[in-house]
Amino acid sequence: MHRGLRILLILTVFMATLAMAEESVDAVFLTTTVNYPDSVVAAAAANHIGAPVIVTDENELSEAVEATLRDLNPKTVYLIGGPAVISEDVEKKINEIGFTTERIWDMTRYGTAASIGMYFWFSTGAEDAVLV
């Protein structure tokens, strides 16, 4: 991905997270810029349930992201994307801090988008949905 687009995506998601920040939230979505379509679909699902999106490095949980998680104190951290996008080390670190993680993914970005749609719309009793 072009560096400028990556920075714009991170800033956009960061600003949306700041706008939604509370003392405590039920859920947080964790994405990376490795597969930016995951972040776009995660933002739609996050908006649907009123949760912030945080962008992290694929292989390391930065101090800033860790501090944000601690500040928000979510019940669940949704990892959007497979282990190639958000490593198992990052997931392990989040669990060690004391948060429950749930990974939503599939083998392709399209499969991940469909999995997110199924999880957050069909599991809540939506009768109809259109995935584009």
N, C-alpha and C positions, 0 to 999 in steps of 0.2 A: 504494500500500500504506500502511496505517496506520503512522505513525511508530513507535509502540510495538512493533508486530509486526516492523518492519524492524530495530530495535535488538535485539530478542530473537533474531532470526535471526542477526544478525552475532555476538552474544555466544555463541550456541550453537555456531556453526561455529568461532569463535575458540577456544573451550574444547576442542572436539574436536581442533582442530589442535595445541593445546598438549599435549594428552594423547598425541598420536601423534608429536610432534616428536622427531627423532633428529638425529645430526650430518649425515647425508646420506640422502636418500630417492630412490627410482627415479622417482617421479612426484608431481606436485602438481596439484590441480584448482583452477582459478581461475574464480570465479563473481561475479555482482553481485546486488544486491538489486533491480535493475530488473525482473527476471523471476524472482521467488523460487522458482517451481516448478523452475527449472533447478538451483538450489542444493540442493533436496531430493533430486532424482534424482541429482545429482552426488555427494551424500553417500552414497547407496547404492552407487554404483559405486566411490567412494573406499574405502569400507569393504570392498568385495569384493576390491580389490587392495592394501589396506593403505596408502593414501595420505591425506595431509591435504587439507583444502579450505580455500582462502583466499578471502576476499571482498574485492573491489576496487571502486573507483569505475568507472563505465562509460567515462569519458573520460580518466582520469588514473591512472597508477601511483603511488600514494603512496610516500613514503619508508619507511613502516612495512612495506608490502607488499614493496617492493624489498628491504629488509633481511631480511625473512623468507625470501624466495626465495634470497637469497645464503647465509643461514644453513643452509637445508635442502639447497641445491645439487642440485636434481632433474635427472635426465637429460631428462625431458619435462615441460612445463607444458601441461596440457590446458585449453584455453579452452572453457568450456561456454556456448554461445550464439553467435549471429551477431554481425556487426559493429555492429548497432544496440544490442546488449546489452553487448558488450566491444569497444570501438572498435579500429580498425586501428592507431591511434596507440599504444594500450596494447600490442598485439601486437608492433609494431615496436620499442618500448622494451625489451620482454622479450628480443627477438632481439638487440638491440644490446648488452644486458648479457652475452649469450653463452649463453642458454638456447634449447633447441629447443622450439617450440610446435606443438601440433596442435589445431585447432579442430574441435569436434564440435557440430553444430547442424543445424537444419532451419528451415523457414519459420514454424513455430508451436511453442509449448511442448510440444505433444503429439508433434510430429515430432522435436524435440530429444530428448525422453525416449526415443522409439523408437530413435533413432540411438545414444544412449548404451547402451541395452540390446543392440543389435546389436553394437556395438563391443566391449563389455566382457564379454558373456556368450557370444554366438554365435561370436565370433572366437576364443574360448579353448576351443572344442570342446564347449560345453554342448549336450546333446542336446535338452533341453526347457527352456522358459522361459515364464513368464506375465507379460505386461505389462498392468498395470491402470491 
